[in-house]
Amino acid sequence: MAEKKAKTQKPKKVKYPDKFTASSIVSYIADKHELPKKHAKDIIDDLYDVINAGVMKGERIPVGKFGKLHVRVKSATKSRVGRNPITGEEIKIPAKRATKVPKFSFTKNFKEGVLKAKVKKVVR
């Protein structure tokens, strides 16, 4: 009977960190699920390793409720003649080969949620 209570017990309520850094996220996960910090860090690192391996295989990897991560092939461009906007001088723009670039596609729900998000002012 004690085993059933332990399995149905919900994780305890933990306050979100003030600053979102790698170590604060690990601390949050460890506190919420009552795990040692090293174990929580290992779990998060394993998650990143699995995502990385999937992307490198060419898969579209779902990342929680945020979206999907994948590799996109950026098409090649031909060489062409352009103009320097300041001097008006003609210049030759060299051709570029096709390249692979990482791409993240956000879900519709996440994009809608971002519209309601608070934004901190960045002081430069």
The first five atom37 places (N, CA, C, CB, O) and aatype in JSON, in Angstrom:
{
  "aatype": [12, 0, 6, 11, 11, 0, 11, 16, 5, 11, 14, 11, 11, 19, 11, 18, 14, 3, 11, 13, 16, 0, 15, 15, 9, 19, 15, 18, 9, 0, 3, 11, 8, 6, 10, 14, 11, 11, 8, 0, 11, 3, 9, 9, 3, 3, 10, 18, 3, 19, 9, 2, 0, 7, 19, 12, 11, 7, 6, 1, 9, 14, 19, 7, 11, 13, 7, 11, 10, 8, 19, 1, 19, 11, 15, 0, 16, 11, 15, 1, 19, 7, 1, 2, 14, 9, 16, 7, 6, 6, 9, 11, 9, 14, 0, 11, 1, 0, 16, 11, 19, 14, 11, 13, 15, 13, 16, 11, 2, 13, 11, 6, 7, 19, 10, 11, 0, 11, 19, 11, 11, 19, 19, 1],
  "atom_mask": [
    [1, 1, 1, 1, 1],
    [1, 1, 1, 1, 1],
    [1, 1, 1, 1, 1],
    [1, 1, 1, 1, 1],
    [1, 1, 1, 1, 1],
    [1, 1, 1, 1, 1],
    [1, 1, 1, 1, 1],
    [1, 1, 1, 1, 1],
    [1, 1, 1, 1, 1],
    [1, 1, 1, 1, 1],
    [1, 1, 1, 1, 1],
    [1, 1, 1, 1, 1],
    [1, 1, 1, 1, 1],
    [1, 1, 1, 1, 1],
    [1, 1, 1, 1, 1],
    [1, 1, 1, 1, 1],
    [1, 1, 1, 1, 1],
    [1, 1, 1, 1, 1],
    [1, 1, 1, 1, 1],
    [1, 1, 1, 1, 1],
    [1, 1, 1, 1, 1],
    [1, 1, 1, 1, 1],
    [1, 1, 1, 1, 1],
    [1, 1, 1, 1, 1],
    [1, 1, 1, 1, 1],
    [1, 1, 1, 1, 1],
    [1, 1, 1, 1, 1],
    [1, 1, 1, 1, 1],
    [1, 1, 1, 1, 1],
    [1, 1, 1, 1, 1],
    [1, 1, 1, 1, 1],
    [1, 1, 1, 1, 1],
    [1, 1, 1, 1, 1],
    [1, 1, 1, 1, 1],
    [1, 1, 1, 1, 1],
    [1, 1, 1, 1, 1],
    [1, 1, 1, 1, 1],
    [1, 1, 1, 1, 1],
    [1, 1, 1, 1, 1],
    [1, 1, 1, 1, 1],
    [1, 1, 1, 1, 1],
    [1, 1, 1, 1, 1],
    [1, 1, 1, 1, 1],
    [1, 1, 1, 1, 1],
    [1, 1, 1, 1, 1],
    [1, 1, 1, 1, 1],
    [1, 1, 1, 1, 1],
    [1, 1, 1, 1, 1],
    [1, 1, 1, 1, 1],
    [1, 1, 1, 1, 1],
    [1, 1, 1, 1, 1],
    [1, 1, 1, 1, 1],
    [1, 1, 1, 1, 1],
    [1, 1, 1, 0, 1],
    [1, 1, 1, 1, 1],
    [1, 1, 1, 1, 1],
    [1, 1, 1, 1, 1],
    [1, 1, 1, 0, 1],
    [1, 1, 1, 1, 1],
    [1, 1, 1, 1, 1],
    [1, 1, 1, 1, 1],
    [1, 1, 1, 1, 1],
    [1, 1, 1, 1, 1],
    [1, 1, 1, 0, 1],
    [1, 1, 1, 1, 1],
    [1, 1, 1, 1, 1],
    [1, 1, 1, 0, 1],
    [1, 1, 1, 1, 1],
    [1, 1, 1, 1, 1],
    [1, 1, 1, 1, 1],
    [1, 1, 1, 1, 1],
    [1, 1, 1, 1, 1],
    [1, 1, 1, 1, 1],
    [1, 1, 1, 1, 1],
    [1, 1, 1, 1, 1],
    [1, 1, 1, 1, 1],
    [1, 1, 1, 1, 1],
    [1, 1, 1, 1, 1],
    [1, 1, 1, 1, 1],
    [1, 1, 1, 1, 1],
    [1, 1, 1, 1, 1],
    [1, 1, 1, 0, 1],
    [1, 1, 1, 1, 1],
    [1, 1, 1, 1, 1],
    [1, 1, 1, 1, 1],
    [1, 1, 1, 1, 1],
    [1, 1, 1, 1, 1],
    [1, 1, 1, 0, 1],
    [1, 1, 1, 1, 1],
    [1, 1, 1, 1, 1],
    [1, 1, 1, 1, 1],
    [1, 1, 1, 1, 1],
    [1, 1, 1, 1, 1],
    [1, 1, 1, 1, 1],
    [1, 1, 1, 1, 1],
    [1, 1, 1, 1, 1],
    [1, 1, 1, 1, 1],
    [1, 1, 1, 1, 1],
    [1, 1, 1, 1, 1],
    [1, 1, 1, 1, 1],
    [1, 1, 1, 1, 1],
    [1, 1, 1, 1, 1],
    [1, 1, 1, 1, 1],
    [1, 1, 1, 1, 1],
    [1, 1, 1, 1, 1],
    [1, 1, 1, 1, 1],
    [1, 1, 1, 1, 1],
    [1, 1, 1, 1, 1],
    [1, 1, 1, 1, 1],
    [1, 1, 1, 1, 1],
    [1, 1, 1, 1, 1],
    [1, 1, 1, 1, 1],
    [1, 1, 1, 0, 1],
    [1, 1, 1, 1, 1],
    [1, 1, 1, 1, 1],
    [1, 1, 1, 1, 1],
    [1, 1, 1, 1, 1],
    [1, 1, 1, 1, 1],
    [1, 1, 1, 1, 1],
    [1, 1, 1, 1, 1],
    [1, 1, 1, 1, 1],
    [1, 1, 1, 1, 1],
    [1, 1, 1, 1, 1],
    [1, 1, 1, 1, 1]
  ],
  "atom_positions": [
    [[0.82, -1.19, 0.0], [0.0, 0.0, 0.0], [0.87, 1.26, 0.0], [-0.93, 0.0, 1.2], [0.5, 2.26, -0.62]],
    [[2.0, 1.21, 0.68], [2.89, 2.37, 0.74], [3.5, 2.65, -0.64], [4.0, 2.14, 1.78], [3.81, 3.79, -0.96]],
    [[3.69, 1.59, -1.45], [4.25, 1.77, -2.78], [3.32, 2.58, -3.68], [4.55, 0.42, -3.42], [3.79, 3.4, -4.46]],
    [[2.02, 2.36, -3.57], [1.06, 3.1, -4.4], [1.09, 4.58, -4.06], [-0.35, 2.54, -4.21], [1.01, 5.42, -4.95]],
    [[1.19, 4.9, -2.77], [1.23, 6.3, -2.37], [2.49, 6.98, -2.91], [1.18, 6.42, -0.84], [2.43, 8.13, -3.34]],
    [[3.6, 6.28, -2.9], [4.85, 6.84, -3.39], [4.78, 7.1, -4.89], [6.02, 5.9, -3.06], [5.32, 8.1, -5.37]],
    [[4.13, 6.23, -5.64], [4.04, 6.39, -7.09], [3.1, 7.51, -7.48], [3.6, 5.1, -7.74], [3.34, 8.2, -8.47]],
    [[2.02, 7.72, -6.72], [1.04, 8.75, -7.09], [1.38, 10.11, -6.5], [-0.32, 8.33, -6.64], [0.68, 11.08, -6.76]],
    [[2.44, 10.18, -5.7], [2.83, 11.44, -5.09], [3.32, 12.41, -6.17], [3.93, 11.22, -4.02], [4.16, 12.06, -7.0]],
    [[2.79, 13.64, -6.14], [3.16, 14.64, -7.14], [4.47, 15.31, -6.74], [2.04, 15.7, -7.3], [4.8, 15.38, -5.56]],
    [[5.22, 15.81, -7.74], [6.43, 16.56, -7.4], [6.07, 17.79, -6.59], [7.2, 16.96, -8.69], [5.0, 18.38, -6.78]],
    [[6.96, 18.19, -5.68], [6.65, 19.34, -4.83], [6.72, 20.63, -5.63], [7.61, 19.4, -3.63], [7.38, 20.71, -6.67]],
    [[6.03, 21.64, -5.14], [5.97, 22.95, -5.79], [7.26, 23.72, -5.49], [4.72, 23.77, -5.31], [7.62, 23.93, -4.33]],
    [[7.95, 24.12, -6.54], [9.22, 24.84, -6.41], [9.11, 26.12, -7.23], [10.44, 23.96, -6.88], [8.57, 26.1, -8.34]],
    [[9.62, 27.23, -6.68], [9.59, 28.52, -7.37], [10.57, 28.5, -8.54], [9.93, 29.67, -6.39], [11.68, 27.97, -8.43]],
    [[10.15, 29.1, -9.66], [11.05, 29.21, -10.81], [12.25, 30.07, -10.44], [10.31, 29.81, -12.04], [12.14, 30.95, -9.59]],
    [[13.42, 29.82, -11.07], [14.61, 30.61, -10.74], [14.46, 32.07, -11.18], [15.85, 30.0, -11.4], [13.71, 32.38, -12.1]],
    [[15.18, 32.97, -10.51], [15.15, 34.39, -10.87], [15.88, 34.61, -12.19], [15.79, 35.25, -9.75], [15.42, 35.38, -13.03]],
    [[17.02, 33.96, -12.35], [17.78, 34.03, -13.6], [17.83, 32.62, -14.19], [19.23, 34.6, -13.37], [18.02, 31.65, -13.47]],
    [[17.65, 32.52, -15.49], [17.64, 31.22, -16.15], [19.01, 30.94, -16.74], [16.56, 31.16, -17.25], [19.31, 31.3, -17.88]],
    [[19.84, 30.27, -15.94], [21.15, 29.82, -16.37], [21.14, 28.3, -16.34], [22.31, 30.41, -15.47], [20.21, 27.7, -15.8]],
    [[22.16, 27.67, -16.9], [22.22, 26.21, -16.91], [22.19, 25.66, -15.49], [23.49, 25.72, -17.63], [21.47, 24.7, -15.21]],
    [[22.96, 26.26, -14.59], [23.01, 25.74, -13.22], [21.71, 25.99, -12.46], [24.18, 26.37, -12.46], [21.31, 25.16, -11.65]],
    [[21.04, 27.12, -12.72], [19.78, 27.38, -12.02], [18.67, 26.45, -12.51], [19.35, 28.84, -12.22], [17.8, 26.06, -11.73]],
    [[18.71, 26.09, -13.78], [17.72, 25.14, -14.32], [17.96, 23.76, -13.72], [17.79, 25.08, -15.87], [17.0, 23.08, -13.34]],
    [[19.22, 23.34, -13.62], [19.54, 22.05, -12.99], [19.08, 22.04, -11.54], [21.06, 21.76, -13.08], [18.51, 21.05, -11.08]],
    [[19.32, 23.13, -10.82], [18.89, 23.22, -9.42], [17.38, 23.13, -9.3], [19.39, 24.54, -8.79], [16.87, 22.46, -8.41]],
    [[16.66, 23.8, -10.2], [15.2, 23.77, -10.19], [14.69, 22.35, -10.4], [14.64, 24.71, -11.29], [13.82, 21.89, -9.66]],
    [[15.21, 21.65, -11.4], [14.78, 20.27, -11.69], [15.11, 19.36, -10.51], [15.47, 19.75, -12.99], [14.3, 18.53, -10.12]],
    [[16.3, 19.52, -9.94], [16.71, 18.69, -8.81], [15.8, 18.92, -7.61], [18.18, 18.98, -8.42], [15.38, 17.96, -6.96]],
    [[15.48, 20.17, -7.3], [14.61, 20.47, -6.16], [13.19, 19.98, -6.4], [14.61, 21.97, -5.88], [12.57, 19.41, -5.5]],
    [[12.68, 20.21, -7.6], [11.29, 19.83, -7.9], [11.08, 18.32, -7.81], [10.9, 20.32, -9.29], [10.05, 17.87, -7.3]],
    [[12.03, 17.55, -8.3], [11.87, 16.09, -8.33], [12.66, 15.38, -7.24], [12.3, 15.56, -9.67], [12.76, 14.15, -7.24]],
    [[13.21, 16.16, -6.32], [13.95, 15.63, -5.18], [15.06, 14.67, -5.62], [13.0, 14.93, -4.22], [15.15, 13.53, -5.16]],
    [[15.89, 15.17, -6.52], [17.02, 14.41, -7.06], [18.32, 15.1, -6.66], [16.91, 14.28, -8.6], [18.32, 16.29, -6.37]],
    [[19.42, 14.36, -6.65], [20.71, 15.04, -6.49], [20.98, 15.89, -7.73], [21.86, 13.99, -6.26], [20.59, 15.52, -8.84]],
    [[21.65, 17.02, -7.55], [21.92, 17.92, -8.68], [22.71, 17.23, -9.79], [22.67, 19.15, -8.2], [22.49, 17.5, -10.97]],
    [[23.63, 16.36, -9.43], [24.43, 15.65, -10.43], [23.53, 14.78, -11.3], [25.52, 14.8, -9.76], [23.72, 14.7, -12.51]],
    [[22.56, 14.13, -10.67], [21.65, 13.26, -11.43], [20.77, 14.1, -12.36], [20.76, 12.43, -10.46], [20.55, 13.72, -13.51]],
    [[20.27, 15.25, -11.87], [19.46, 16.13, -12.71], [20.28, 16.65, -13.9], [18.91, 17.31, -11.88], [19.77, 16.72, -15.02]],
    [[21.54, 17.02, -13.64], [22.41, 17.51, -14.71], [22.66, 16.42, -15.75], [23.74, 18.02, -14.13], [22.67, 16.7, -16.95]],
    [[22.86, 15.19, -15.29], [23.07, 14.07, -16.21], [21.84, 13.85, -17.1], [23.4, 12.79, -15.44], [21.98, 13.57, -18.29]],
    [[20.65, 13.97, -16.52], [19.41, 13.78, -17.29], [19.3, 14.86, -18.36], [18.17, 13.82, -16.35], [18.99, 14.56, -19.51]],
    [[19.55, 16.11, -17.98], [19.46, 17.21, -18.95], [20.52, 17.06, -20.04], [19.62, 18.57, -18.24], [20.23, 17.28, -21.22]],
    [[21.73, 16.67, -19.67], [22.79, 16.45, -20.66], [22.42, 15.32, -21.62], [24.13, 16.14, -19.96], [22.68, 15.41, -22.82]],
    [[21.81, 14.25, -21.09], [21.37, 13.15, -21.94], [20.3, 13.61, -22.93], [20.84, 11.98, -21.09], [20.29, 13.2, -24.09]],
    [[19.4, 14.46, -22.47], [18.36, 15.0, -23.35], [19.01, 15.77, -24.5], [17.39, 15.93, -22.56], [18.64, 15.58, -25.66]],
    [[19.97, 16.64, -24.19], [20.65, 17.4, -25.23], [21.42, 16.48, -26.19], [21.61, 18.41, -24.61], [21.46, 16.74, -27.39]],
    [[22.02, 15.42, -25.66], [22.75, 14.47, -26.51], [21.81, 13.76, -27.48], [23.48, 13.43, -25.64], [22.16, 13.57, -28.65]],
    [[20.63, 13.37, -27.01], [19.66, 12.69, -27.88], [19.17, 13.65, -28.97], [18.47, 12.15, -27.05], [19.05, 13.27, -30.13]],
    [[18.88, 14.9, -28.59], [18.44, 15.89, -29.57], [19.53, 16.11, -30.62], [18.08, 17.23, -28.87], [19.24, 16.14, -31.81]],
    [[20.77, 16.25, -30.17], [21.9, 16.46, -31.08], [22.06, 15.27, -32.03], [23.2, 16.67, -30.29], [22.25, 15.47, -33.23]],
    [[21.98, 14.06, -31.51], [22.14, 12.87, -32.35], [21.03, 12.8, -33.41], [22.13, 11.59, -31.48], [21.3, 12.46, -34.56]],
    [[19.81, 13.12, -33.02], [18.7, 13.09, -33.96], [18.85, 14.12, -35.06], [0.0, 0.0, 0.0], [18.59, 13.82, -36.23]],
    [[19.25, 15.32, -34.71], [19.43, 16.37, -35.71], [20.55, 15.99, -36.67], [19.75, 17.72, -35.03], [20.43, 16.21, -37.87]],
    [[21.64, 15.43, -36.14], [22.76, 15.03, -37.0], [22.38, 13.91, -37.96], [23.94, 14.6, -36.14], [23.01, 13.75, -39.0]],
    [[21.36, 13.12, -37.61], [20.87, 12.07, -38.51], [19.9, 12.61, -39.56], [20.19, 10.97, -37.71], [19.47, 11.88, -40.45]],
    [[19.56, 13.91, -39.45], [18.66, 14.51, -40.42], [17.2, 14.45, -40.01], [0.0, 0.0, 0.0], [16.33, 14.71, -40.84]],
    [[16.91, 14.12, -38.78], [15.53, 14.01, -38.3], [15.01, 15.37, -37.86], [15.43, 13.01, -37.14], [15.78, 16.28, -37.55]],
    [[13.69, 15.5, -37.84], [13.03, 16.67, -37.24], [12.74, 16.28, -35.79], [11.69, 17.11, -38.03], [11.93, 15.38, -35.55]],
    [[13.38, 16.92, -34.85], [13.3, 16.53, -33.45], [12.34, 17.45, -32.69], [14.69, 16.55, -32.8], [12.58, 18.66, -32.63]],
    [[11.27, 16.9, -32.09], [10.38, 17.74, -31.28], [11.08, 18.13, -29.99], [9.06, 17.0, -30.98], [11.7, 17.3, -29.33]],
    [[10.96, 19.41, -29.63], [11.56, 19.91, -28.39], [10.42, 20.43, -27.52], [12.63, 21.04, -28.68], [10.06, 21.61, -27.56]],
    [[9.85, 19.53, -26.73], [8.77, 19.88, -25.83], [7.61, 20.53, -26.56], [0.0, 0.0, 0.0], [7.25, 20.14, -27.67]],
    [[7.04, 21.55, -25.91], [5.91, 22.28, -26.48], [6.38, 23.49, -27.29], [4.95, 22.73, -25.38], [5.56, 24.31, -27.71]],
    [[7.71, 23.6, -27.5], [8.26, 24.76, -28.17], [8.23, 24.65, -29.69], [9.66, 24.98, -27.73], [7.85, 25.6, -30.37]],
    [[8.62, 23.5, -30.22], [8.68, 23.36, -31.66], [9.56, 22.19, -32.07], [0.0, 0.0, 0.0], [9.71, 21.23, -31.32]],
    [[10.13, 22.29, -33.26], [10.96, 21.22, -33.79], [12.29, 21.78, -34.28], [10.24, 20.48, -34.93], [12.35, 22.87, -34.84]],
    [[13.34, 21.01, -34.05], [14.69, 21.38, -34.46], [15.1, 20.46, -35.6], [15.7, 21.29, -33.27], [14.9, 19.24, -35.53]],
    [[15.68, 21.02, -36.66], [16.11, 20.21, -37.8], [17.21, 20.93, -38.58], [14.91, 19.9, -38.72], [17.57, 22.06, -38.27]],
    [[17.73, 20.24, -39.58], [18.76, 20.82, -40.45], [18.1, 21.19, -41.77], [19.96, 19.82, -40.68], [17.34, 20.4, -42.34]],
    [[18.4, 22.38, -42.25], [17.85, 22.86, -43.52], [19.01, 23.07, -44.48], [17.02, 24.18, -43.32], [20.09, 23.5, -44.08]],
    [[18.79, 22.78, -45.74], [19.81, 23.0, -46.75], [19.55, 24.35, -47.39], [19.82, 21.86, -47.83], [18.51, 24.58, -48.01]],
    [[20.52, 25.25, -47.22], [20.43, 26.58, -47.82], [20.97, 26.45, -49.24], [21.22, 27.66, -46.99], [22.1, 26.0, -49.44]],
    [[20.17, 26.84, -50.23], [20.54, 26.6, -51.62], [21.75, 27.43, -52.06], [19.36, 26.9, -52.52], [22.09, 28.45, -51.46]],
    [[22.37, 26.94, -53.1], [23.55, 27.61, -53.66], [23.12, 28.86, -54.42], [24.34, 26.65, -54.6], [21.98, 28.96, -54.87]],
    [[24.04, 29.82, -54.55], [23.77, 31.01, -55.34], [24.8, 31.11, -56.45], [23.78, 32.29, -54.46], [25.94, 30.66, -56.29]],
    [[24.41, 31.7, -57.57], [25.33, 31.91, -58.69], [26.12, 33.19, -58.45], [24.57, 31.97, -60.04], [25.7, 34.06, -57.69]],
    [[27.28, 33.29, -59.11], [28.03, 34.54, -59.01], [27.27, 35.6, -59.82], [29.52, 34.37, -59.55], [26.6, 35.29, -60.81]],
    [[27.38, 36.83, -59.36], [26.65, 37.9, -60.03], [27.38, 39.22, -59.85], [25.2, 38.0, -59.49], [28.33, 39.34, -59.07]],
    [[26.92, 40.21, -60.59], [27.51, 41.55, -60.48], [26.58, 42.38, -59.6], [27.7, 42.21, -61.91], [25.37, 42.41, -59.8]],
    [[27.19, 43.05, -58.61], [26.41, 43.92, -57.73], [27.01, 45.31, -57.72], [0.0, 0.0, 0.0], [27.98, 45.58, -58.44]],
    [[26.45, 46.19, -56.92], [26.97, 47.56, -56.83], [27.26, 47.89, -55.38], [25.96, 48.57, -57.41], [26.53, 47.52, -54.47]],
    [[28.37, 48.61, -55.19], [28.69, 49.16, -53.88], [27.71, 50.31, -53.66], [30.2, 49.63, -53.79], [27.71, 51.26, -54.44]],
    [[26.87, 50.25, -52.61], [25.86, 51.29, -52.44], [26.43, 52.68, -52.15], [24.93, 50.89, -51.33], [25.76, 53.68, -52.4]],
    [[27.64, 52.74, -51.63], [28.22, 54.04, -51.29], [28.85, 54.71, -52.52], [29.29, 53.88, -50.18], [28.6, 55.88, -52.8]],
    [[29.67, 53.93, -53.25], [30.39, 54.52, -54.38], [29.7, 54.28, -55.72], [31.8, 53.97, -54.44], [29.98, 54.98, -56.69]],
    [[28.8, 53.3, -55.78], [28.14, 52.99, -57.04], [29.0, 52.12, -57.94], [0.0, 0.0, 0.0], [28.59, 51.79, -59.06]],
    [[30.18, 51.74, -57.47], [31.1, 50.92, -58.26], [30.56, 49.49, -58.39], [32.52, 50.92, -57.61], [30.02, 48.93, -57.43]],
    [[30.7, 48.92, -59.59], [30.27, 47.54, -59.82], [31.29, 46.6, -59.18], [30.11, 47.24, -61.33], [32.5, 46.8, -59.3]],
    [[30.79, 45.56, -58.52], [31.67, 44.54, -57.92], [31.12, 43.17, -58.27], [31.77, 44.71, -56.37], [29.93, 43.0, -58.52]],
    [[32.02, 42.2, -58.3], [31.62, 40.83, -58.6], [31.37, 40.11, -57.27], [32.7, 40.09, -59.46], [32.24, 40.05, -56.41]],
    [[30.16, 39.56, -57.12], [29.81, 38.8, -55.93], [30.0, 37.32, -56.27], [28.32, 39.1, -55.45], [29.35, 36.81, -57.18]],
    [[30.89, 36.62, -55.55], [31.19, 35.23, -55.91], [30.03, 34.29, -55.62], [32.43, 34.77, -55.16], [29.14, 34.59, -54.82]],
    [[30.05, 33.14, -56.28], [29.04, 32.11, -56.06], [29.24, 31.49, -54.68], [29.11, 31.01, -57.17], [30.35, 31.46, -54.15]],
    [[28.15, 30.99, -54.1], [28.22, 30.29, -52.8], [27.67, 28.89, -52.97], [27.43, 31.07, -51.69], [26.69, 28.66, -53.68]],
    [[28.34, 27.94, -52.31], [27.87, 26.55, -52.36], [26.66, 26.38, -51.45], [28.99, 25.58, -51.95], [26.41, 27.21, -50.57]],
    [[25.93, 25.31, -51.67], [24.82, 24.98, -50.79], [25.4, 24.61, -49.42], [23.95, 23.81, -51.37], [26.43, 23.94, -49.34]],
    [[24.75, 25.05, -48.36], [25.22, 24.76, -47.01], [24.07, 24.24, -46.15], [25.86, 26.01, -46.36], [22.9, 24.48, -46.45]],
    [[24.43, 23.54, -45.09], [23.44, 23.05, -44.14], [23.43, 23.98, -42.94], [23.75, 21.57, -43.71], [24.49, 24.32, -42.4]],
    [[22.24, 24.4, -42.52], [22.11, 25.3, -41.37], [21.07, 24.74, -40.4], [21.73, 26.73, -41.83], [20.09, 24.12, -40.83]],
    [[21.27, 24.96, -39.1], [20.26, 24.52, -38.14], [19.03, 25.41, -38.23], [20.83, 24.53, -36.7], [19.14, 26.61, -38.47]],
    [[17.86, 24.83, -38.04], [16.61, 25.56, -38.14], [15.69, 25.12, -37.01], [15.93, 25.33, -39.53], [15.61, 23.93, -36.71]],
    [[15.0, 26.07, -36.39], [14.04, 25.75, -35.35], [12.7, 26.32, -35.76], [14.48, 26.31, -33.97], [12.58, 27.52, -36.03]],
    [[11.67, 25.47, -35.8], [10.32, 25.9, -36.15], [9.48, 25.89, -34.88], [9.69, 24.99, -37.24], [9.3, 24.85, -34.26]],
    [[8.97, 27.06, -34.49], [8.18, 27.16, -33.28], [6.74, 26.71, -33.54], [8.19, 28.59, -32.74], [6.23, 26.85, -34.65]],
    [[6.1, 26.16, -32.5], [4.7, 25.75, -32.62], [3.81, 26.99, -32.6], [4.31, 24.78, -31.48], [4.2, 28.05, -32.12]],
    [[2.62, 26.83, -33.11], [1.65, 27.93, -33.15], [1.3, 28.39, -31.73], [0.38, 27.5, -33.9], [1.23, 29.59, -31.47]],
    [[1.09, 27.44, -30.82], [0.73, 27.79, -29.44], [1.84, 28.58, -28.77], [0.43, 26.52, -28.63], [1.56, 29.52, -28.02]],
    [[3.1, 28.21, -29.01], [4.22, 28.94, -28.41], [4.28, 30.36, -28.95], [5.54, 28.2, -28.67], [4.5, 31.3, -28.19]],
    [[4.1, 30.52, -30.26], [4.13, 31.86, -30.86], [3.03, 32.74, -30.28], [4.0, 31.77, -32.38], [3.25, 33.92, -30.02]],
    [[1.84, 32.16, -30.09], [0.74, 32.93, -29.52], [1.02, 33.28, -28.06], [-0.57, 32.15, -29.63], [0.66, 34.36, -27.6]],
    [[1.65, 32.38, -27.33], [1.98, 32.63, -25.93], [3.02, 33.72, -25.77], [0.0, 0.0, 0.0], [2.99, 34.47, -24.8]],
    [[3.94, 33.81, -26.72], [4.99, 34.82, -26.67], [4.4, 36.23, -26.77], [6.02, 34.59, -27.79], [4.97, 37.18, -26.23]],
    [[3.28, 36.36, -27.44], [2.65, 37.68, -27.57], [2.24, 38.23, -26.2], [1.42, 37.6, -28.5], [2.12, 39.44, -26.03]],
    [[2.01, 37.35, -25.23], [1.59, 37.75, -23.89], [2.77, 37.84, -22.92], [0.55, 36.77, -23.35], [2.58, 38.2, -21.76]],
    [[3.97, 37.52, -23.37], [5.14, 37.45, -22.5], [5.61, 38.83, -22.06], [6.27, 36.72, -23.19], [5.43, 39.82, -22.76]],
    [[6.22, 38.85, -20.87], [6.85, 40.07, -20.38], [8.21, 40.17, -21.05], [6.98, 40.08, -18.81], [8.88, 39.16, -21.28]],
    [[8.62, 41.4, -21.37], [9.93, 41.6, -21.98], [10.73, 42.54, -21.11], [9.8, 42.14, -23.43], [10.28, 43.64, -20.79]],
    [[11.94, 42.1, -20.73], [12.83, 42.95, -19.94], [13.54, 43.91, -20.86], [13.86, 42.11, -19.13], [13.89, 43.57, -21.99]],
    [[13.73, 45.13, -20.38], [14.49, 46.1, -21.16], [15.96, 45.73, -21.07], [14.25, 47.56, -20.65], [16.48, 45.45, -19.99]],
    [[16.62, 45.74, -22.21], [18.05, 45.44, -22.25], [18.81, 46.75, -22.24], [18.42, 44.59, -23.51], [18.62, 47.61, -23.1]],
    [[19.68, 46.91, -21.25], [20.5, 48.12, -21.15], [21.86, 47.83, -21.76], [20.64, 48.6, -19.66], [22.54, 46.88, -21.35]],
    [[22.26, 48.62, -22.7], [23.54, 48.39, -23.37], [24.51, 49.45, -23.03], [23.37, 48.31, -24.85], [25.64, 49.42, -23.5]]
  ]
}
